[in-house]
Amino acid sequence: MNIEVQKLRFAYKAQAEILKDISFCLTSPCFLSIAGPNGAGKTTLLNLLSGLLKPASGSIEIDSKPINSYSVRQLAKKIAVVRQEFVPVFEFSAAQIVSMARTPYLGALAFETDADREAIAESLEMTDTARFADRPLGHLSGGERQRIFIARALAQQTPILLLDEPTSFLDMKHQVGIYDLLKKMQIEKQKTIVSVTHDINLAAQYSDMTLLLSADGGYNFGPTREILTTERIESVFGVRTFSAQTGQTRFFFPLGRFTKNHSS
């Protein structure tokens, strides 16, 4: 399974181009982090990759076929998406939300099979959400809801997972837990993971490749260790940065005006 993007351009109506001639290629299994400042087009790119938006020019191919050649049902068997957290109007239970992921696989009679029920149960267990599966989604915390949406994406059993800031509402334990799970899915299930993130350090730890978008429409793409450097982060985000390395991973810390020095 591969994702190939060539010379992708996009602009919202009556606005300047937000994405300019972006090109990259991913081959499964791969973990890509999409990072950059607010307004750089991270979520827009994810919406293009999922087929929700159409580019002004350029192309996106999934498994060597143009994304617009897939039907909605066919694409739902290739790509699962976790968008930023929301609360549905109707009071569905957590388990019912996860079960919706099996819709592309249901037969003409729309009855769940043993395989459907197994996929749902496994995804709830993997995300540590089985214990509140029967509770209405609106009664869960933001972090709990986010883990349910990730469980739904896993239950869809697609080769590609697209996630828009999947850990925004999670505490530190569950941030690491979700990224551990996503990395495990990449390695053991041979999935391609594409995650929009504001957390450079999570990207540094878990992603193989990084696409770093700039506010002016520029971008850098390549192996994470080569893309995430102190100089490039300072340039793209406009903030002084301290970096330190542990093992093979380099971590980055923004330095504000009131950063304490050793003499304070």
Secondary structure, 3 states (H helix, E strand, C coil): CEEEEEEEEECCCCCCCCEEEEEEEEECCEEEEEECCCCCCHHHHHHHHCCCCCCCEEEEEECCEEHHHCCHHHHHCCEEEECCCCCCCCCCEHHHHHHHHHHHHCCCCCCCCHHHHHHHHHHHHHCCCHHHCCCEHHHCCHHHHHHHHHHHHHHCCCCEEEEECCCCCCCHHHHHHHHHHHHHHHHHHCCEEEEECCCHHHHHHHCCEEEEECCCCCEEEEEHHHHCCHHHHHHHHCCCEEEEEECCEEEEEECCCCCCCCCC
